[in-house]
Amino acid sequence: MPRALFEKVGNARYISHLDLMRVFQRAFKRAGLPLTHTQGFNPRPSVSIALPMSLGVESRCELLDFELEHPCACDEICGRLNAALIDGVHIREVYEQGDKLKNLALLQSRLILEYDQMVPDGATAKIENLFSQPELIVEKKGKNGPTQQDIIPMIRRLSVKRLSDGELEVSVLHSCQNPSLNPMQLSAAITRYLPDLAADYVRCFREEIYDTNETIFR
């Protein structure tokens, strides 16, 4: 089954997961690349995204698996899809025989914390100290309501640096499957435990994906 590596950036970050699926389904149709459909009572196009994104998140490392009714060269698929996709969604590469999704384990993410005033004094050290604690409980929203979750076991590596007078960057390598950490939970933890350092606006970026050995996953 072919796989596409794609990015979703700029204003496209406000497209929900379900709408993004529709964007791809329509793009395949406009590109003249008919998808196969699943079997059963309610057939659906054979296209799926490995790690659904939260609304507002930008990414350069998303994976799309799909199956076409007729074989087509990977380079041609890439070109035809990009011509049919909306601004902000771009196919970086199409290839065959991708890694098994069960081996996808880690995600490198980046949070930009923006402050309307100056970054508070000592913010970098305080945030790094917060995430060096042996336990850090945050609330996670789920289908069955909110639950309490310790996010420390899901953080492999984290660093904080000041980008400007009004911006901090939190870079984190974290679990993305079994269990999965939404990096926006880091912002929630800062707001809960360090309210004086709560950002006025937070931007979230997915940078790269890895297996458990920190080998780039494709």
C-alpha positions in Angstrom: 0.0 0.0 0.0 1.5 3.4 -0.9 2.1 6.0 1.8 2.4 9.8 1.6 4.4 12.0 3.8 2.7 15.4 4.0 2.6 18.7 5.8 -0.2 20.8 7.1 0.8 24.3 7.8 -0.4 27.9 7.9 -4.1 28.5 7.8 -4.6 24.7 7.1 -3.9 24.1 10.8 -7.5 25.1 11.5 -8.9 22.2 9.4 -10.2 19.4 11.6 -9.2 15.8 11.2 -12.5 14.8 9.6 -12.4 17.7 7.2 -8.8 16.9 6.3 -9.9 13.4 5.4 -12.5 14.9 3.1 -9.9 17.2 1.6 -7.8 14.2 0.6 -10.7 12.2 -0.7 -11.7 15.1 -3.0 -8.1 15.7 -4.0 -7.7 12.0 -5.1 -10.9 12.4 -7.1 -9.8 15.7 -8.7 -6.4 14.2 -9.5 -7.9 11.3 -11.4 -6.6 8.8 -8.8 -9.6 6.7 -7.8 -9.3 5.1 -4.4 -10.4 1.6 -3.6 -13.2 1.2 -1.0 -13.5 -0.9 2.0 -15.9 -3.9 2.0 -19.0 -4.2 4.0 -22.4 -2.5 4.6 -20.9 1.0 4.5 -18.0 1.1 2.1 -15.5 3.9 2.6 -12.5 5.2 0.6 -9.3 3.4 1.5 -7.4 6.3 3.0 -6.2 6.9 6.5 -4.0 9.3 8.5 -1.7 7.6 11.0 -1.8 10.2 13.9 -4.8 12.5 13.9 -3.9 16.0 14.8 -5.7 18.4 17.2 -7.2 21.5 15.7 -4.6 24.3 15.4 -1.5 22.0 15.3 0.9 22.4 12.4 3.0 19.5 11.1 5.7 18.5 8.6 5.6 14.8 9.3 2.1 13.4 8.8 1.6 10.0 7.2 -1.3 9.1 4.8 -1.9 5.5 3.8 -4.1 4.9 0.7 -4.9 2.3 -1.9 -5.6 3.1 -5.6 -7.8 1.1 -8.0 -5.0 1.2 -10.6 -1.2 1.3 -10.0 0.6 4.7 -10.5 4.2 5.8 -10.1 4.9 7.5 -6.8 6.3 10.6 -8.3 3.2 11.0 -10.5 0.9 10.5 -7.5 2.8 13.2 -5.6 2.6 15.7 -8.4 -1.0 15.1 -9.3 -2.2 15.3 -5.6 -0.3 18.5 -4.9 -1.9 20.1 -7.9 -5.3 19.2 -6.5 -4.7 20.0 -2.8 -5.6 23.2 -0.9 -3.1 25.8 0.2 -1.2 24.7 3.3 -1.5 20.9 2.7 1.4 19.6 0.7 2.7 16.1 -0.2 6.4 15.9 0.5 6.9 12.4 -0.7 5.0 9.3 -1.9 6.6 5.8 -1.5 5.8 2.1 -1.3 6.3 -0.3 1.6 6.4 2.1 4.6 7.3 1.0 8.1 4.6 -0.8 10.1 2.5 1.7 12.0 2.7 -0.4 15.2 6.4 0.6 15.3 5.6 4.3 15.3 6.4 5.4 18.9 7.8 8.9 19.3 7.1 12.4 18.1 9.3 15.5 18.2 7.1 18.4 18.9 7.7 22.1 19.5 5.5 24.6 21.5 6.0 28.3 21.1 4.7 30.2 24.2 3.8 33.8 23.3 3.5 36.5 26.0 1.9 39.8 25.4 4.4 41.3 27.8 8.0 40.2 28.4 8.7 36.6 29.1 8.6 36.4 33.0 12.0 36.3 34.8 13.3 32.8 35.4 10.7 31.2 33.1 13.1 28.9 31.3 14.5 27.3 34.5 11.1 27.1 36.2 9.5 25.2 33.2 12.4 22.8 32.9 12.2 22.1 36.6 8.5 21.5 36.4 9.0 18.8 33.8 11.9 17.2 35.7 9.5 16.2 38.5 9.0 12.5 39.1 5.2 12.9 38.6 3.1 15.5 36.9 -0.7 15.1 36.8 -2.8 16.8 34.2 -6.4 16.5 33.0 -7.0 14.6 29.8 -10.3 14.9 28.0 -11.7 11.6 26.6 -14.9 10.1 25.2 -15.9 9.0 28.7 -15.1 12.4 30.3 -12.0 13.9 31.8 -9.4 11.7 33.5 -6.2 12.5 35.4 -3.0 11.5 33.7 0.7 11.5 34.7 2.6 12.8 31.7 6.1 12.4 32.9 6.5 8.7 31.7 5.6 9.9 28.2 8.3 12.5 28.0 11.7 11.1 26.8 13.5 14.5 26.4 12.5 18.1 26.9 14.3 21.5 26.7 13.2 25.1 26.9 14.8 28.2 25.4 14.0 31.8 25.0 13.4 32.9 21.4 12.8 36.6 21.9 11.6 39.0 24.6 8.1 37.7 24.2 8.5 34.0 23.2 9.7 30.8 24.7 10.2 27.5 22.9 9.5 24.1 24.5 10.9 21.3 22.5 9.9 17.8 23.5 10.4 14.2 22.3 7.4 12.3 23.6 5.2 9.1 23.1 2.7 9.3 20.4 1.2 5.7 20.6 0.3 3.4 23.5 0.3 5.8 25.4 -0.1 9.0 23.5 0.8 12.5 24.8 -0.8 15.6 23.3 1.9 18.2 23.5 -0.7 20.8 24.3 -0.9 19.1 27.7 2.5 20.6 28.4 0.9 24.0 28.1 -1.9 22.9 30.3 0.6 21.7 32.9 2.4 25.1 32.9 -1.0 26.9 33.3 -2.0 24.6 36.2 1.3 24.5 38.2 3.0 27.7 37.1 0.1 30.1 36.6 2.4 33.1 36.5 4.0 31.6 33.4 0.8 30.8 31.5 1.2 31.9 27.9 -1.2 34.3 26.3 -1.0 32.3 23.1 0.4 28.8 22.3 1.4 27.5 18.9 2.2 23.8 18.4 4.3 22.1 15.7 5.0 18.5 14.9 8.6 18.2 13.6 9.4 14.5 13.1 8.3 11.0 14.0 10.5 8.1 15.2 10.4 4.4 16.3 11.4 3.4 19.8 15.1 3.6 18.8 14.7 7.2 17.7 15.2 6.2 14.1 13.2 8.4 11.7 9.9 6.6 10.9 8.7 6.4 7.3 
